[in-house]
Amino acid sequence: MLKKETLKFIKDVAENNNREWFAEHKDIYEEAKQDVLNLVSAIIPELAKVDPLISAETDPKKNLMRIYRDVRFSKNKDPYKNNFGIWFSAKGKGGNEPGYYLHIQPGKSFIAGGYWMPEAAHLKLIRQEIDYNIDEFKEIISAKDFKKYFTLGTSNALKNAPKGYDPADPNIEYLKLKSFEATTSLTDNEFFDPKLVNKLISSFGAIQPLIAFLRNAISQ
């Protein structure tokens, strides 16, 4: 679980997104960051039981994304993110691969898993895997546990069939996808529940078969 002060800090950052304010409240940031790291420390060994490619010895700091924004190519020059992002995968924070994500932002928190916008070579392999093993893919995304928490995202998709695929294919909507991820929302109050880690692990466990499918696809 998290402290209420941690979510309040994130809300305060959104309302005071400038370096002067952040410097004056650096001690509060460090406390909030440590609170999140404590949560990550509790998640890692439990997630390792669900996914054998996640190491139970992972340093929590490798999972927590930086709060500092890269504004070089952005019109939005706010120096800080208004959330804490936590990424779990076999390779860690810098890996371009399927994984699990926890987004902590007051009123907009969510759990996600899958592979967001894979590189072209990986995307080609994933489409091929779906095409060859469509029954397995459908079984994963229609499983009771998966549907209890998640719905496969469809917003990142091509308008037309990808090259080499028949537009009349009954599964063409899956083959049009450019991202393969699913999300489920979290309320602020759920972060204060002592059973938070259990909820997260149940959700991650429900999406693990999809992540395993995607990993297998890009390892071909």
C-alpha positions in Angstrom: 0.0 0.0 0.0 1.0 3.6 -0.4 0.8 6.6 1.9 -1.8 9.2 1.1 0.9 11.8 1.2 2.5 10.1 -1.9 -0.6 10.7 -4.0 -0.9 14.2 -2.7 2.7 14.9 -3.7 2.0 13.8 -7.3 -1.1 16.1 -7.3 1.0 19.0 -6.0 3.6 18.4 -8.7 0.9 18.7 -11.4 -0.2 22.0 -9.9 3.3 23.4 -9.3 5.3 22.0 -12.2 8.4 24.2 -12.0 12.0 23.7 -10.8 11.7 26.3 -8.0 8.8 24.6 -6.3 10.3 21.1 -6.8 13.6 22.2 -5.2 11.8 23.6 -2.2 9.9 20.3 -1.8 12.7 17.9 -2.7 12.5 16.2 0.7 8.8 15.4 0.2 9.7 14.0 -3.2 12.3 11.7 -1.7 9.8 10.5 0.9 7.2 9.8 -1.9 9.8 8.1 -4.1 10.9 5.8 -1.2 7.2 5.0 -0.5 6.8 3.9 -4.1 10.1 1.9 -4.0 8.8 0.1 -0.9 5.8 -0.9 -2.9 8.0 -2.1 -5.8 10.1 -4.1 -3.4 6.9 -5.9 -2.2 5.7 -6.6 -5.8 9.0 -8.0 -7.3 9.2 -11.3 -5.4 5.5 -12.0 -5.9 5.7 -11.2 -9.6 8.7 -13.5 -9.9 6.4 -16.3 -8.7 3.9 -15.5 -11.5 6.5 -14.9 -14.3 9.7 -17.0 -14.1 11.6 -14.5 -16.3 11.3 -11.8 -13.7 14.1 -12.0 -11.2 13.2 -11.9 -7.5 16.5 -10.2 -6.9 15.8 -7.2 -9.2 16.8 -3.8 -7.7 13.5 -1.8 -7.3 15.3 1.3 -8.5 15.6 -0.4 -12.0 11.8 -0.6 -12.2 10.9 3.0 -11.2 11.0 5.5 -14.1 12.5 8.9 -13.7 10.1 11.7 -12.7 12.2 14.1 -14.8 10.8 14.7 -18.3 12.8 14.9 -21.5 11.5 18.2 -22.9 14.0 18.6 -25.8 11.5 17.7 -28.5 8.2 18.5 -26.7 6.0 21.5 -26.8 5.2 20.8 -23.2 8.1 22.2 -21.3 6.9 21.0 -17.8 10.1 19.6 -16.2 8.4 16.9 -14.2 6.0 14.1 -14.9 2.7 14.2 -12.9 2.9 10.5 -12.2 5.1 7.6 -11.0 5.6 5.0 -13.6 6.8 1.5 -12.8 7.9 -1.0 -15.5 8.6 -4.7 -15.0 10.1 -6.9 -17.7 12.8 -9.5 -18.2 15.4 -7.0 -19.4 14.4 -4.2 -17.1 13.6 -0.5 -17.6 15.6 -0.1 -20.8 14.4 -3.2 -22.6 12.2 -2.9 -25.7 10.0 -5.9 -25.0 6.7 -7.1 -23.5 6.2 -6.4 -19.8 4.0 -5.1 -17.0 3.3 -1.5 -16.1 1.9 0.3 -13.0 0.9 4.0 -13.5 0.3 6.0 -10.3 -1.5 9.3 -10.9 -4.4 10.6 -8.8 -7.6 9.9 -10.6 -5.9 8.3 -13.6 -4.0 5.3 -12.2 -3.9 2.1 -14.1 -2.3 -1.3 -14.5 -1.2 -2.4 -18.0 0.6 -5.3 -19.6 1.7 -6.3 -23.1 3.9 -4.6 -25.7 3.3 -1.0 -26.6 4.3 0.0 -30.1 6.9 -2.7 -30.9 9.6 -1.9 -33.4 8.9 -2.9 -37.0 10.8 -6.2 -36.9 9.0 -7.3 -33.7 5.7 -6.1 -35.0 6.1 -8.3 -38.1 6.9 -11.3 -35.9 4.0 -10.7 -33.6 1.5 -10.5 -36.5 3.0 -13.7 -37.9 2.6 -15.4 -34.6 -1.0 -14.3 -34.3 -1.8 -15.4 -37.8 -0.2 -18.8 -37.3 -1.6 -19.3 -33.8 -4.9 -17.4 -33.8 -6.7 -19.9 -31.7 -4.1 -19.7 -28.9 -4.2 -15.9 -29.1 -8.0 -15.8 -28.8 -8.0 -18.2 -26.0 -5.6 -15.9 -24.0 -7.6 -12.7 -24.5 -10.9 -14.5 -23.9 -9.8 -16.3 -20.7 -12.0 -15.7 -17.6 -9.1 -14.2 -15.6 -8.0 -11.9 -18.4 -11.5 -10.6 -19.0 -12.0 -10.1 -15.3 -9.4 -7.3 -15.4 -8.5 -6.4 -18.9 -9.7 -5.6 -22.4 -7.3 -5.7 -25.3 -6.6 -2.2 -26.5 -7.6 -1.4 -30.1 -6.9 2.3 -30.4 -3.4 1.8 -32.0 -4.4 0.1 -35.2 -4.0 0.4 -39.0 -7.0 1.6 -41.0 -6.3 -1.0 -43.6 -4.9 -4.6 -43.6 -1.1 -4.8 -43.2 0.9 -5.7 -46.3 0.7 -9.4 -47.1 -2.6 -10.0 -45.2 -6.1 -10.5 -46.7 -8.5 -7.7 -45.7 -11.3 -10.4 -45.7 -9.4 -12.4 -43.0 -11.9 -12.9 -40.1 -9.1 -12.0 -37.7 -7.9 -9.0 -39.6 -8.7 -6.6 -36.7 -6.1 -8.3 -34.5 -3.5 -8.2 -37.4 -4.1 -4.5 -37.9 -2.9 -3.7 -34.3 0.3 -1.8 -33.9 0.3 -2.2 -30.1 -0.6 -5.3 -28.0 -1.5 -4.1 -24.6 -4.4 -4.2 -22.1 -5.2 -1.9 -19.2 -7.4 -1.8 -16.1 -7.9 1.2 -13.9 -7.1 1.7 -10.2 -8.9 4.0 -7.9 -6.9 6.2 -5.4 -8.4 4.3 -2.5 -7.0 1.0 -3.8 -3.5 2.3 -3.2 -4.3 2.6 0.5 -5.6 -1.0 0.8 -3.3 -3.4 2.6 -4.3 -6.0 -0.1 -2.9 -3.7 -2.9 -0.1 -6.1 -3.8 -2.5 -9.0 -4.0 -4.6 -7.1 -6.4 -1.6 -6.1 -8.6 -0.3 -9.6 -8.7 -3.7 -11.1 -9.6 -3.9 -8.6 -12.4 -0.4 -9.3 -13.6 -1.0 -13.0 -13.4 -4.1 -12.6 -15.6 -2.1 -10.9 -18.3 1.1 -13.0 -18.1 -0.1 -15.5 -20.8 -0.4 -12.6 -23.3 3.1 -11.4 -22.3 4.5 -15.0 -22.7 2.8 -15.2 -26.2 4.4 -11.9 -27.3 7.8 -12.9 -25.9 7.7 -16.2 -27.8 6.7 -14.3 -31.0 9.7 -12.0 -31.0 12.2 -14.8 -30.0 11.6 -16.6 -33.3 
